[in-house]
Amino acid sequence: MSRRQPRVFGPALLAVLCLTAAQIIFWTYTFSANVATENWTKVPENWEALRWQWEYSHAAGAVCQILAMCGLIVAVWPGRGTPGRRHPALR
């Protein structure tokens, strides 16, 4: 619906891409560490490397999710349009 509104479409697209990246990070790194440690009930030989993988993947996912939230906030922030023009939904 907002493809022709770059001030809305750009940040919304950024949000979708960041949320997709967060999911990829989770399923690739965080989940694999959880599986390898049986949800941290088992201590494998490389547990320290897995712990760091788990920690950093959570941090990277959090950054992606924060950027996504910022993108959504920017996309819906009022008053960024052309002066004197009303938003199409308000016409």
C-alpha positions in Angstrom: 0.0 0.0 0.0 2.9 2.4 0.5 5.1 1.5 -2.5 4.6 5.0 -3.9 5.4 6.7 -0.6 9.1 6.5 -0.2 9.1 8.1 3.3 6.9 5.2 4.4 8.0 2.4 2.2 11.8 2.7 2.8 11.6 2.5 6.6 8.9 -0.2 6.4 11.1 -2.3 4.1 14.0 -1.8 6.4 11.9 -3.1 9.3 10.9 -6.3 7.3 14.5 -6.9 6.3 15.8 -6.5 9.9 13.1 -8.8 11.3 14.0 -11.4 8.6 17.7 -11.0 9.5 16.8 -11.5 13.2 15.0 -14.7 12.4 17.9 -16.0 10.3 20.3 -15.3 13.1 18.1 -17.0 15.6 17.5 -20.2 13.6 21.1 -20.4 12.4 23.1 -19.6 15.6 20.9 -19.4 18.7 18.8 -22.4 18.0 21.7 -24.6 17.0 23.5 -23.8 20.3 20.3 -24.7 22.1 20.1 -28.0 20.3 23.8 -28.8 20.9 23.4 -28.2 24.6 19.9 -29.7 24.8 18.6 -26.3 26.0 21.6 -25.9 28.3 21.0 -29.1 30.3 24.0 -30.8 28.8 27.6 -29.6 28.7 29.3 -30.6 25.5 33.1 -30.3 25.0 32.8 -27.0 23.1 30.3 -25.5 25.5 32.3 -22.2 25.9 32.3 -21.6 22.1 28.6 -22.4 22.0 27.9 -20.0 24.9 29.7 -17.2 23.0 27.8 -18.1 19.8 24.5 -18.0 21.8 25.4 -14.7 23.5 26.5 -12.9 20.3 23.6 -14.2 18.3 21.2 -12.8 20.9 22.9 -9.5 20.8 22.9 -9.4 17.0 19.2 -10.4 16.9 18.4 -7.6 19.4 20.1 -5.0 17.3 18.1 -6.2 14.3 14.9 -6.0 16.2 15.7 -2.5 17.6 16.4 -1.3 14.0 13.2 -2.8 12.8 11.2 -1.0 15.5 12.9 2.3 14.7 12.1 1.7 11.0 8.4 1.2 11.9 8.3 4.3 14.1 9.9 6.4 11.3 7.4 5.0 8.8 4.4 6.0 10.8 5.7 9.2 12.3 3.3 12.0 11.5 4.2 15.3 10.0 7.0 14.1 7.7 5.0 14.5 4.5 4.8 17.4 2.1 3.4 20.5 3.8 -0.2 21.1 3.1 -0.9 17.5 1.9 -3.0 15.2 3.9 -2.2 11.5 4.3 -4.3 9.5 1.8 -5.9 7.6 4.6 -7.2 10.9 6.1 -8.8 12.2 3.0 
